[in-house]
């Protein structure tokens, strides 16, 4: 059976989870936050992980490429100039290119006189099921799809092979709804299984005089823990192009909050200056990591409850060249591993935006 190419939806929790691992390993504390509790931290990590790792999420992740394929080529062609080649010198900046492309393309719709609808009229009200013979989603006569949207049947996934079990076993559905208005293009995706909505989020775009904004906001649950998220992405072509990424995630039942900020500034050469600011706060303590990257590399500083914990130096390819404590001494093996993990989360952070757009990329 064919397997659709996809990026796991679990990336969103990974950014929060690895940051909390660092919190559990650090011993710095200036009294500004709650005392760290390793056991409580691990519990929080596992809860957030489980929320984005449910079987329903796996079904959607596998199907994302096939769902997107139904919509064909992008409705609005994108032209975003030099920013397309931005910052090949850093992995993080390279990841930002798709964010820029999606933002500019989606927002471009609001500056034209086309009909205020993102979903093609021919798919409205239809249900699509996967055909193992053709290895693609196909429209059927099945009823139940929303009149203002389209429904895709999802299937149980083998957790080892990460492809649907055979014969196919239905595991729910994903509805994509068109919620466009006179001022913004908007879509909503809802993932339902067994009567429970495991994922619901909207994607909206609005143009500005010099750029635009794409907002992705909603919630995810594993049936036990609810995670709210809001991803705000702004683009401006002024001053050689800038991109702002503002991710916010909270878990009400655990009083846990994550704020993930990135700014990318295009400069005259094929590179970009990036600023990174990640903070996680909860009942088991606070952790933060901030700094900047440029064509020649950069430096990040990690803090635990406000007290400096480690300094990370990176080269022009965003590869770590040194990690030390603020006084220059070496970190312990667990501390080093935790810090390496959180930097991995920084590099993958923008993927959260990409993951949520995977099923609807061709609509953007």
Protein Blocks (a to p, Z undefined) as FASTA:
>chain_A
ZZdddddfklmmmmmmmmmmmmmmpmcdehlaccddfklmmmmmmmmmmmmmcfklmmmm
mmmmmmmmmnmpafbdcdehjmlmgoklbmklmmmmmmmmmmmmmmmmmmmcbdcdfbdf
klgopacdddfklopacddfbehiafkbccdddddddfklopacdddddebdcddddfbd
fkbccddddddeehiafbdcdddddddfklccddddddddehlaccdddddddddfeehi
aaddddddddfknopacdddddddddfbdcdddddddddddfkbccdddddddfkbccdd
ddeehiafbdcdddfkopafbdcdfkopacdfklmmmmmmmmmmmmmmmmmmmmmmmmmm
mmZZ
